[in-house]
Amino acid sequence: MAPKRVLLLCGDFMEDYEAMVPFQALQAFGITVDAVCPGKKSGDACRTAVHILSGGQTYTETVGHNFTLNATFDDIEHTNYDGLWLPGGRAPEYLAHIPSVVELVAKFVNSGKQIACICHGHLILAAAGVVEGRKCTAFPPVKPVLVAAGAHWVEPETMSTTVVDGNLITAPTYEGHPELLRHFVKALGGTISGFDKKILFICGDYMEDYEVKVPFQSLQALGCHVDAICPSKKTGDTCPTAVHDFEGDQTYSEKPGHNFALTATFDDVDPSAYDALVIPGGRSPEYLSLNESVISLVKHFMEANKPVASICHGQQILAAAGVLKGRKCTAYPAVKLNVVLSGATWLEPDPISRCFTDGNLVTGAAWPGHPEFIAQLMSLLGIQVSF
């Protein structure tokens, strides 16, 4: 069967997670994803927005990562794709007024292709006149537009609620990604096997925003039970994250990211109950590598030969735990010294998206490598997505 192809319709200040999570997760699952934006070409970037519900009457916004497009809007044809993904954020406000965008979306819907739409993306569906008589949900302030367009509004019980109506799958916020992705893969004809796994994430303040959320939600979408813990924090607490980007400086830039909610209490976790460990990068590994409880946890997984996936600066923790001697691995290039001095064989990440598997260990250099990183961890866990 030919590989599935999906189009991701982007725009400046689309929500950061709502673009990158589906873009990288679907690629990890073996689906080709083209990201386009009207007026831009392959290699151009869209600015993104970090939206957080933090107790105000509406969400806050800060600037997120720069999202690089991999296709040119004017070159695409809807007949070459099996599905369409519409991120939210502020981009749909102006995309809904571009005739070529509205026409493209109408073609996807009317030809029966699968549509996933989240947050404010429904503004484009309403402008295209394709929601009349359809059940859908969205971020609540979009309700008046959808009702006026003739949709049957479904009030989201939580911000992760997902509604399926034929070829239309909708959700109100990025918290609904796991279920939205799972329904979308199924609608494309995909079958997930080997998903009954428990996976643990070691988190910390100012871990990289993408490097926790993308693999976390991707694994949840596959049906895995995923827990996130942080020393000295408990279930429901949050860790602030950092947005690390490549913007032409001698090193990466840093901006504030989302707040990531923990799902378990560090002191209550029994590592023997988990099948794999994931270590995000960012700045948190610098201090987590000094925590003896964290070191003990990492040693358990490595000594038990369970899959361990570590990315970017996460290898600082592996080096501190003394588990890299004789192993082959990569990391963010600035961490090469830690890796080499720990007795590992350094593998150059060229390109920066390159990831490697050595026995039970998967390592990557930075968040652009998530599709390989997640796919290689899936392979170790025996998880497959087949079409």
N, C-alpha and C positions, 0 to 999 in steps of 0.2 A: 504494500500500500504506500502511496506517495506520502511524504512527510506533511503534517498539517501546517498550515500557514495562518498567522493571525496578524491583523493590523492594529497598531496602537496609535490612536489619534491624539497628538500632543499639542500643547500651546504654552506660551510663557505664563508662569505662575500657576500651572497645574499643581495639585498637591504632590509633594515629594514622594511619599510612600505610594500614592495611588498610581504613579507612573512606574517607579522602579520595581516594586514588588511583583506585579504581574509580568513585567518585561523580563526579569531575570528568572522568576519561578517557572514560567512557561518554557523558556529556553532550557532550563535544567530538566524539564520533563520531556524534552525531545521535540519541542514545537518551535518552528521558525517564527520569529517575531520581527516585524518591520515597524519602526517608530518614525512617524512623519509629522510634519507641521506645515500648514499652508504658509507660503512665502519663504520657506527655508528648504535647504537641501541636505543631503547626506553629509554628515560631518559637522553640521552646524549644531548649536546647543540651544536648549530652552532653559530659561531660569525656572526654578521651582519654588514652591512656598511650603513652609512647615506650619501646619495648622494644628493647634492644640486646644482642647476643651479643658480650661483650667479654672472654672468657677465663675467666669464672667458671663454676661448675658449672651455672648456669642464667642466664637473661637478667637484665639490670638493668631497673629501671623508674623513669621520671620522668614528671611531668605534661606532657601535650602541649597541642595547641590545643583550643579549645572548638569543637565541631562543631554547627552549627545545622541543626536538622531542618526539612524543607520540607513535611511532611505529618503528619497525625494518625493514630496507630495505630488508634484505635477506628473510624475512618472508612473504612479500606481493605477491599477485597474482592479475594481472590486471582485471581478471574476477569478482573480488569482489567489483569493483568500477564502478560508473556511470560517473565519469569525472576525469580529471587531470588538475592541476593548476601548471604552471611553472613561478616562480618569476624570476625577473631579478637580476641586480647587477653584481658582478664579478664571482659568483659561476658558471654560465653557461659556462664560458671559459674553466674550467677544467672538468665539468660534461659532456660536449660534447665529451670528449675523453675517457670516461669510457664505455666499451662495454655493460655492464649490464644495464646502464642508457639508452643508445641509443636503445637497444633492447626493453626495457620496454616501452619507448615513442612510438616507432613504433607500438607496439601491441595495445596501446591505440588508436592511430590515425587510424590504419587499421581496427580496429574492430568497428569504427564509434562512439566511445565514445566522449563525449564533452571535448574539450581542450580549456583552457584559458591560454594565453601566453602574457607576458609583458616585455618590455624593452629589455634586452639582452637574455631572455629566448629562443628566436628564434634560437640562435646558436645551441641549442640541437635539435630543429626541423630540421634544415638544416643538421646536422650530421646524423640524422635518415633517411634522404632522403624522407621526407613526405610533403615537401612544393612545389614540382614541379606542376606548373599549378594552384596553390592556391593563392588567393588574401590575402595579409597580410600587416600590418604595424608594426613598431618597433621603438626603439630609433634610430634616423637617421644613426649613424655610423655602424649599423648592416646591412644597405641596401646592400653593396657590397656582403656580404656572402649570403643573401637571393636571390639576383639576380643571383649569380653564381649557386645557388641550384635550379634555375628554377622557383622561385616564381614570381608572378605578384606584384611588389612593389606598395604600395599605400602611397603616400607622406602624412604624418600627417599634417593637417591644424593647429592643436594645439597639445600640449603635452597631451591632454585628448581625442584625436581622437580614435575611436574604429572601427574596421573593422570586419565584420562577413562574413565568407565564409563556408557554410555548418556547420560541427562540429568544425570548427576552429574560435576562437574569439581572436583578437589580439589588443594590445594597446602599445603606445610608452613609457609611464611613469606612475608612481603611481597616477598622476593627473587623469588618466582615470579609476581609480577603480570603481567609482559609475556606470558608464555605462557598464563596463566590468562585474561587479558583476550582474547587472540587466539582461544583455543578458545571462549570464551563468545560473542564476536561471531559467530563462524562458526556456532555452535549456534543462534543466534537468526536465522540466515539471511543474515548479513552477508557481503559480499565486499569485500575491500580491494584497491584498485588504485593504481598509481603509487608503490609503497612502496620502490622500489630507490634510496633516498637515503642519503647519509652526512651526519650532522649532528654539529656540534662544540659542546660546552658549555664556557664559561670559568667555572671554579669558584674558590672561595677560602674560607678559614676564616671561619665564621660567616655564610655565605650563608644565606638563609631556607630552612628545612627543606622546606616544600612546594614552593617555587619552583624547586628543583632536581629533586626526586624525581618530582613529578607529571608535568611535561612529559617528563622523561627516560624514565620507564617507559611513558608514553603513546606516545611515538614508537617505542620498542622494540616495543610491542604491535602497532604498525602494520607491523612488519617492517623498519623502518629500522635501519641500523648507526649507533649513537650512541656517541660518545666524550666522556669528561669529562676535562679537563686542568686543572692548577693550576700557576702558576709555582713553580719550585724543588721540585716534587714529581714523583714518577714513578708508573708503573702499579702499582696495588695499595696505594699510600698512601691515607690518608683525610683528608677535611676535616671538622672538626666543624661542625655546623649550628646555627642559632638558630631557635627557635619564636617567631614574632612574632604577637601576637594583639591583638584589639580588645576591651578589658575595661572600658571606661568611663573610662579615664584620658585626660589631654590628648594623649597619644601612645601608641603601641603598647607592650605589655609584651614582655619577652624572657625566654625560658626555654631551657635546653639542649635540643637536638634529637638526631637520630640522627647517626651517623658515616657520611659518604658516601664510598664507595670510588671512586677514580679508575680509569679504564680505559685511559689512555694517558699517555705521558710528554711534558710540555710541550715540551721542547727537541727532541723527535723528530718533532713533528707538522708536516706540510706542509699549510697551509691550502688550497692549491689542490686538494687531494684531497677537499674537503668541499663539499657543496651548500648548507649553511646554517649559521648561527651562532645560539646561544641564550645569553643573558646573564641568569642569575638575579639577584634582588635580595638584600636583607638588608644586612648590614654590610660584606661583602667588597668591594663596588664602591668603597668609600671609599679603600681602599689599592690595589686593583688599578688604579684610574685613574691612579696615579702610576708604574705599571710600563710602561716604553717598549716592551717586547716585547708586552704586552697591547694597547697602543695600536696598534702596527704590525699586529697580527692583526686588530683591528677594522677598521682602514682597508682592509686587503685585501678583506674581505667587502663593505664598503660601496662601494669603488671598482669592484669587479667586479660590482656590482649583484646580488649573491647575497642571498637572504632572510636578514634579521637580525631576531630576535625578542628584545626586551628588556623586562623587567618590574620594577616597583617602583623600587629604587635603582640598577638596572642602567644606567639612563640617565645616571648620573654618569660612567660609562666612555665612553658615546657623546659626551657633552658634552666631556670631556677630550680625546677623539680629534678634535674639530673637525669632526664629520660630520653635525651637526644643522642647520647653517645652511640656511635656506629649507625645512626639513622641518616637517611637522605631527606632533606626538606628544604623548603624555601620560606620566605617571609618578606615583609616589606624591606627593601634594601637597607634601610637604616638599622635594621635589626640583625644584619648579617654578622656583626661582631659577636653578639650573644650566641648565635647559632654555631658559629665556627669554634668559639672558645669552649662551648659545651661538648665538643667532640663529634659534631654532626658533619656530614658532607653537604656543602652548600650547593643548592640547585638554583641557577640564575633564573629569575622570573622574566623571561623575555618571550612574548610581551608580558606586561604587568598582569594580564588576565590569566596567565598560565598557572595551573595547580598541579600537584603531584601526589601520588599515593605510594607509600612505602610500608608494606605490611598493613598494620591496622591504623596507620597514621596518614591523614590527608592534610596537606598544608597549602595555603594560598598566600599571595602577596598583598592583595587589596581588594576592595569591594567590586571592581570591574570583573573579577574572576568568579563571582558567585555562581553563574551557570555551571562551570566546571566543578567548583567546590561542592555544590549541592549534589550534582550528578555522581561525583566520585564517592561521596558519603552514602548516597542511595545504593550504589553498587556494593559497598561493604556491608550494608544492612540487608541486602537482598530485596530492596524495594524496586519495583518496575512499573513504568507507565507504558502500556502497549495500546496500539491503535489498529 
